[in-house]
Each structure stands twice: as C-alpha cells, then as structure tokens.
Amino acid sequence: MWVSDLGPLRWMVDAVISVEDRVAATARQVGIFVNVASTRPVRMPQALVQKYRARYRALAQ
C-alpha cells in the first residue's frame, strides 16, 4: 500500500494484495479533506504534506 498521488486537494492510495506470489486484488482509494462547516474541499494540511514528503524521501534513499 502506498500513496500514489498527493495533490493540493486530493490524495490517492493504491494497494496490491497478493496470495502465494499471485496478485489477488488491486485497490485504489481517493480522498479529500473537507471543511465541515462549508462542505467544500480544502487543501491538505501542510503538516501532513511535509510528513509524507519527508517519509517518501527517506524511503527513496
């Protein structure tokens, strides 16, 4: 499972589920952050974006 896209208003997580080295299923979840009062999409909190990017850089090394 991994974050495959991280945009300013939405994020996407993809996953592959394998059984005995064979792909049994794939999945994708798309999410957005929403202002509860206005019910409108809002930008992802900057602290969360920074944590994700720091983790991604650490894994890429």
DSSP file (Angstrom, degrees, kcal/mol; ACC not computed):
  #  RESIDUE AA STRUCTURE BP1 BP2  ACC     N-H-->O    O-->H-N    N-H-->O    O-->H-N    TCO  KAPPA ALPHA  PHI   PSI    X-CA   Y-CA   Z-CA
    1    1 A M              0   0    0      0, 0.0     2,-0.3     0, 0.0    14,-0.2   0.000 360.0 360.0 360.0 134.5    0.0    0.0    0.0
    2    2 A W  E     -A   14   0A   0     12,-2.5    12,-2.6     0, 0.0     2,-0.7  -0.992 360.0-102.5-153.5 156.0    1.4    3.4   -1.0
    3    3 A V  E     +A   13   0A   0     -2,-0.3    10,-0.3    10,-0.2     3,-0.1  -0.748  37.0 178.2 -80.1 116.2    0.4    7.0   -1.6
    4    4 A S  E     +     0   0A   0      8,-2.1     2,-0.3    -2,-0.7     9,-0.2   0.651  65.3  20.3 -97.3 -17.9    0.4    7.2   -5.4
    5    5 A D  E     -A   12   0A   0      7,-1.4     7,-2.5     2,-0.0     2,-0.4  -0.967  54.2-176.6-153.4 135.7   -0.7   10.8   -5.8
    6    6 A L  E     +A   11   0A   0     -2,-0.3     5,-0.2     5,-0.2    -3,-0.0  -0.813  20.0 167.5-135.7  92.9   -0.6   13.8   -3.4
    7    7 A G        -     0   0    0      3,-2.6    37,-0.2    -2,-0.4    -2,-0.0  -0.362  51.2 -96.2 -97.5-180.0   -2.2   16.8   -4.9
    8    8 A P  S    S+     0   0    0      0, 0.0    36,-1.7     0, 0.0     3,-0.1   0.807 121.1  19.9 -68.6 -28.2   -3.2   20.1   -3.2
    9    9 A L  S    S+     0   0    0     34,-0.2    24,-0.6     1,-0.2     2,-0.3   0.587 126.5  32.3-117.1 -14.7   -6.9   19.0   -2.8
   10   10 A R  E     - B   0  32A   0     22,-0.2    -3,-2.6    31,-0.1     2,-0.3  -0.951  54.8-158.7-142.2 161.6   -6.8   15.2   -3.1
   11   11 A W  E     -AB   6  31A   0     20,-2.2    20,-2.6    -2,-0.3     2,-0.4  -0.945   8.6-152.5-135.4 157.5   -4.7   12.2   -2.3
   12   12 A M  E     -AB   5  30A   0     -7,-2.5    -8,-2.1    -2,-0.3    -7,-1.4  -0.998   3.4-164.9-136.4 134.3   -4.7    8.7   -3.7
   13   13 A V  E     -AB   3  29A   0     16,-2.7    16,-2.7    -2,-0.4     2,-0.3  -0.976   9.0-166.5-118.0 129.9   -3.6    5.4   -2.1
   14   14 A D  E     -AB   2  28A   0    -12,-2.6   -12,-2.5    -2,-0.4     2,-0.3  -0.837   6.3-175.8-112.3 154.2   -3.0    2.3   -4.2
   15   15 A A  E     - B   0  27A   0     12,-2.1    12,-2.3    -2,-0.3     2,-0.4  -0.995  16.5-157.1-147.7 150.3   -2.6   -1.3   -3.0
   16   16 A V  E     - B   0  26A   0     -2,-0.3     2,-0.6    10,-0.2    10,-0.2  -0.999  10.9-158.7-127.4 128.1   -1.8   -4.7   -4.4
   17   17 A I  E     - B   0  25A   0      8,-3.1     7,-3.1    -2,-0.4     8,-1.8  -0.937  14.6-171.1-109.9 122.0   -2.9   -7.8   -2.4
   18   18 A S  E     - B   0  23A   0     -2,-0.6     2,-0.4     5,-0.3     5,-0.2  -0.865  14.9-164.9-116.5 146.7   -1.0  -11.0   -3.3
   19   19 A V  E >  S- B   0  22A   0      3,-2.8     3,-1.4    -2,-0.3    -2,-0.0  -0.987  81.3 -16.2-128.7 120.3   -1.6  -14.6   -2.3
   20   20 A E  T 3  S-     0   0    0     -2,-0.4    -1,-0.1     1,-0.3     3,-0.1   0.923 129.6 -51.3  49.9  51.2    1.3  -17.0   -2.9
   21   21 A D  T 3  S+     0   0    0      1,-0.2     2,-0.4    -3,-0.0    -1,-0.3   0.607 117.2 111.6  65.1  15.2    3.0  -14.6   -5.2
   22   22 A R  E <  S-B   19   0A   0     -3,-1.4    -3,-2.8     0, 0.0     2,-0.5  -0.964  75.2-114.2-118.1 137.1   -0.1  -14.1   -7.4
   23   23 A V  E     +B   18   0A   0     -2,-0.4    -5,-0.3    -5,-0.2     3,-0.1  -0.547  35.4 173.9 -69.5 119.4   -2.0  -10.8   -7.5
   24   24 A A  E     -     0   0A   0     -7,-3.1     2,-0.3    -2,-0.5    -6,-0.2   0.734  63.3  -7.8 -96.8 -28.9   -5.4  -11.5   -6.0
   25   25 A A  E     -B   17   0A   0     -8,-1.8    -8,-3.1     2,-0.0    -1,-0.3  -0.986  52.0-150.1-163.7 153.6   -6.7   -7.9   -6.0
   26   26 A T  E     -B   16   0A   0     -2,-0.3     2,-0.3   -10,-0.2   -10,-0.2  -0.928  19.5-170.0-123.9 155.7   -5.8   -4.3   -6.5
   27   27 A A  E     -B   15   0A   0    -12,-2.3   -12,-2.1    -2,-0.3     2,-0.4  -0.985  12.2-168.3-145.4 154.1   -7.3   -1.3   -4.8
   28   28 A R  E     -B   14   0A   0     -2,-0.3     2,-0.4   -14,-0.2   -14,-0.2  -0.985   3.8-169.7-143.2 132.6   -7.4    2.5   -5.1
   29   29 A Q  E     -B   13   0A   0    -16,-2.7   -16,-2.7    -2,-0.4     2,-0.5  -0.990   4.2-164.7-123.0 129.9   -8.8    4.9   -2.6
   30   30 A V  E     +B   12   0A   0     -2,-0.4     2,-0.3   -18,-0.2   -18,-0.2  -0.943  15.6 178.3-112.3 133.1   -9.2    8.6   -3.4
   31   31 A G  E     -B   11   0A   0    -20,-2.6   -20,-2.2    -2,-0.5     2,-0.3  -0.930  14.3-170.1-135.0 158.7   -9.7   11.1   -0.6
   32   32 A I  E     -B   10   0A   0     -2,-0.3     2,-0.4   -22,-0.2   -22,-0.2  -0.958  26.4-118.7-138.5 157.8  -10.1   14.7    0.0
   33   33 A F  E     -C   42   0B   0    -24,-0.6     9,-2.4     9,-0.6     2,-0.4  -0.832  33.2-161.6 -95.5 139.8  -10.2   17.0    3.1
   34   34 A V  E     -C   41   0B   0     -2,-0.4     2,-0.6     7,-0.3     3,-0.1  -0.967  22.6-124.7-128.1 136.4  -13.5   18.8    3.6
   35   35 A N  E  >> -C   40   0B   0      5,-2.8     4,-2.6    -2,-0.4     5,-0.5  -0.708  23.4-150.0 -74.3 118.9  -14.4   21.9    5.6
   36   36 A V  T  45S+     0   0    0     -2,-0.6    -1,-0.2     1,-0.2     0, 0.0   0.873  91.4  50.5 -63.2 -38.6  -17.2   20.5    7.8
   37   37 A A  T  45S+     0   0    0      1,-0.2    -1,-0.2    -3,-0.1    -2,-0.0   0.911 125.4  25.1 -68.0 -42.3  -19.0   23.9    8.0
   38   38 A S  T  45S-     0   0    0      2,-0.2    -2,-0.2     0, 0.0    -1,-0.2   0.621  92.4-137.6 -97.3 -13.7  -19.0   24.7    4.3
   39   39 A T  T  <5 +     0   0    0     -4,-2.6    -3,-0.2     1,-0.2    -2,-0.1   0.759  61.5 130.6  57.1  28.7  -18.8   21.1    3.0
   40   40 A R  E   < -C   35   0B   0     -5,-0.5    -5,-2.8     1,-0.1    -1,-0.2  -0.831  66.5 -98.1-108.9 149.0  -16.3   22.3    0.4
   41   41 A P  E     -C   34   0B   0      0, 0.0     2,-0.3     0, 0.0    -7,-0.3  -0.323  41.7-168.0 -61.2 145.2  -12.9   20.7   -0.3
   42   42 A V  E     -C   33   0B   0     -9,-2.4    -9,-0.6   -33,-0.2     0, 0.0  -0.906  30.2 -84.9-130.2 160.6   -9.9   22.3    1.4
   43   43 A R        -     0   0    0     -2,-0.3   -34,-0.2     1,-0.1     3,-0.1  -0.289  53.3 -96.3 -62.5 149.5   -6.2   22.0    0.9
   44   44 A M        -     0   0    0    -36,-1.7    -1,-0.1   -37,-0.2     5,-0.1  -0.423  52.7 -90.7 -63.8 139.3   -4.5   19.1    2.7
   45   45 A P    >>  -     0   0    0      0, 0.0     4,-1.8     0, 0.0     3,-0.8  -0.304  32.1-133.0 -55.5 131.4   -2.9   20.3    6.0
   46   46 A Q  H 3> S+     0   0    0      1,-0.3     4,-2.6     2,-0.2     5,-0.2   0.836 104.1  59.5 -58.5 -35.6    0.7   21.4    5.2
   47   47 A A  H 3> S+     0   0    0      1,-0.2     4,-2.0     2,-0.2    -1,-0.3   0.889 106.5  47.7 -61.2 -38.4    2.0   19.5    8.2
   48   48 A L  H <> S+     0   0    0     -3,-0.8     4,-2.4     2,-0.2    -1,-0.2   0.899 110.6  51.0 -69.1 -41.3    0.6   16.2    6.7
   49   49 A V  H  X S+     0   0    0     -4,-1.8     4,-2.6     1,-0.2    -2,-0.2   0.922 110.8  49.4 -60.8 -44.6    2.1   17.0    3.3
   50   50 A Q  H  X S+     0   0    0     -4,-2.6     4,-2.3     2,-0.2    -2,-0.2   0.897 110.2  50.2 -64.1 -41.0    5.5   17.7    4.9
   51   51 A K  H  X S+     0   0    0     -4,-2.0     4,-2.3     2,-0.2    -1,-0.2   0.928 112.2  47.7 -62.5 -45.0    5.4   14.4    6.9
   52   52 A Y  H  X S+     0   0    0     -4,-2.4     4,-2.8     1,-0.2    -2,-0.2   0.950 113.2  47.1 -61.2 -49.1    4.5   12.4    3.8
   53   53 A R  H  X S+     0   0    0     -4,-2.6     4,-2.4     1,-0.2    -1,-0.2   0.872 111.8  50.7 -63.3 -37.7    7.3   14.0    1.7
   54   54 A A  H  X S+     0   0    0     -4,-2.3     4,-2.1    -5,-0.2    -1,-0.2   0.917 112.8  46.4 -64.8 -43.3    9.9   13.5    4.4
   55   55 A R  H  X S+     0   0    0     -4,-2.3     4,-2.2     2,-0.2    -2,-0.2   0.903 111.5  51.5 -65.2 -41.7    8.9    9.9    4.7
   56   56 A Y  H  X S+     0   0    0     -4,-2.8     4,-1.9     1,-0.2    -2,-0.2   0.919 110.1  49.0 -62.0 -44.2    9.0    9.4    0.9
   57   57 A R  H  X S+     0   0    0     -4,-2.4     4,-0.8     1,-0.2    -1,-0.2   0.901 110.0  52.0 -62.7 -39.8   12.4   11.0    0.7
   58   58 A A  H >< S+     0   0    0     -4,-2.1     3,-0.6     1,-0.2    -1,-0.2   0.895 111.6  46.2 -63.9 -40.0   13.7    8.7    3.5
   59   59 A L  H 3< S+     0   0    0     -4,-2.2    -1,-0.2     1,-0.2    -2,-0.2   0.809 107.0  58.7 -71.5 -29.9   12.4    5.6    1.7
   60   60 A A  H 3<        0   0    0     -4,-1.9    -1,-0.2     1,-0.2    -2,-0.2   0.655 360.0 360.0 -75.8 -15.0   13.8    6.7   -1.6
   61   61 A Q    <<        0   0    0     -4,-0.8    -1,-0.2    -3,-0.6    -2,-0.1   0.478 360.0 360.0 -81.2 360.0   17.4    6.8   -0.3
